[in-house]
Amino acid sequence: DFLEVIRQNFRHGLFATALDCGAGVGRITEGLLLRQVTDAVDLLEPCGHLLQEARERLVQSKARHFLELSLQDVTELPDQYDLIWVQWVLLYLTDAD
């Protein structure tokens, strides 16, 4: 299945950094990405209060940057990423975005 392919690639050292787009409060970052997929995650989330909750939730983790931006407003990112997670985000982008 899809997650098994991701896990196998991580075991081979292919995913050092990830970007979680539409990260919300960090559930996917905490429960999947940092636990099973990658070594470090940056979170991208447009809602400040959700991002603040993610900061508090992930304070002792390898979450690095907490970016308060909408996906369509991103022009520059602090790193290059081996994996970009876009679950539940792409449906909100318009064709112009």
N, C-alpha and C positions, 0 to 999 in steps of 0.2 A: 504494500500500500504506500501511499504518498509519504506518510510520516516515517516509515521504515527506510525509504530512499534517503530522506533527509538525515536520519540518524546514522545510516551507513556512511554518508559523506562526511559527517562530523567526526566519526571515529577515525576517518582517514585524514583528519586535519584540514578539511576544505573550508570550514566555516569558522573563522576566527572572530569576525565581527558581524553584527546584524543590525538592521534598522527596522524597528517595529512602527509601522505607519498606522495612525489611528489607534494609538496604544491605550487610550482610555486610562484606567487606573492601574494598568500594568499586569493584568492577569495572565495574558499570553506570554509576556516577557518573563514573569516569575515562574509560571507553571509549566511552560514548554521550552521557550527559547534558551533561558539560562540553565534549565535543569537537564535538557536533553539534546540541544542543537548547537549552541555556540558558546564561546567564552565571554563575550562582551556584547552588550546591546545598548544602542541609543534609541530613545523613544521620541516619536513625533506625534503630537496631539494638539488640536486647535483649542480645546477647552481648558482654560487655566486651572479650574478647580479639580478637574480629573487628573491633570498632570501633577498638581500638588499632592493629591492622594497617592499617585504613583511614586513620587519622591519619598513620601513617608513610608510606603509599603516596601520600597526597594532600597532603603538606606544602607543596609548591610550586604548589598549584592554587587555584582559587576555591571550594573546599569551605569552608564557613563554620562551621557548628555541627555537632558530633558528639554526638548525643543518645542516651544509653544507656537506652532505654525500649522496652517492648513496645507494639505498635500499640494494643492494647486499654487500655493504661494512660495514653495521652496525654490530658491535660486542657487543656493550654495549650502553644502552640508559639511560638518566638521571632520568627516572621515570618508574613506571608501569602504564599501561593504561587500562582504561575501554573500550575504543573504538579505533580501528586502522582503519583509512580511507585510502583506497588504490585505489581510483578511477583513472583510466587512467595510472596506474603504473605497474601492474602485467604483462601486455603484453610485457613489455620491458625486463623482466627477462628470462634468458635462463633456460633450464632444470637443468644445473649444478648449477645455482644460487639457 
